[in-house]
C-alpha cells in the first residue's frame, strides 16, 4: 500500500524511500543533488536521512 501523502511528519523525513517518486523529488530538491547522487548516497549510508546528508556533505 502506498504512503498516505496527507500524513507527513518527522517520521517521513527521517528515512528516504527511493521507491516513492515524491520522496526522491523532495530529497533531490532539498539537497540540490541529482537522482544518481541521492541513490549512491543511500546505497552507501542506508535510508537514514541524517546519514545520507553526512555522505553528501549537506545539512540534515
N, C-alpha and C positions, 0 to 999 in steps of 0.2 A: 504494500500500500504506500503511495507517495506521501511525502511530507505534507502536513497541513500548513499552507502558506499563510494562514491567518494567525498562527501561533508562533510568534517569533520572540526570542528572548536570549538570555545568556547561554542557555544550552545549545541553541543553534549556532552561536558564534564561537563556541569553544572547540568545535570539531569541523573538519572540512570533508564533505562528501562529494567526490569528483563525479559521481553518477547523477547528481542533480544539477541540471544546467543553470538554474537560478543561483545556486551556491557558487558554482565556478565563476559566473559573471560577477557576483558580489566580491569574491576574493581577488580576482584579477583587477577589478577596478579599484578596490581598496588599496592594494599594494602597487598598482601600476606595473604589473608584470604580465607576460603572455601566458596563455594556457599551458604551453610546453614548460615554461619555468615553474608554474604552480604545480604541475604534475610531477616534475622532477623533485621539487622540494618536498611534496607529500610522500613520494617514494622513499626519499632519504630520511625524513623526520617522522613519518607517520601522520595520522589525521589531526593531531592536536594543532590548533591554530597558533598557539604560543610557540610551539617547536618549529612550525613552518616559518613563522615570522623571523625567528632567530636564524634559520638557514638562509632566508632571503635578505637578512640584514635590515629588516623593516620593523617599525614599532607594532606591537600587537594591538 
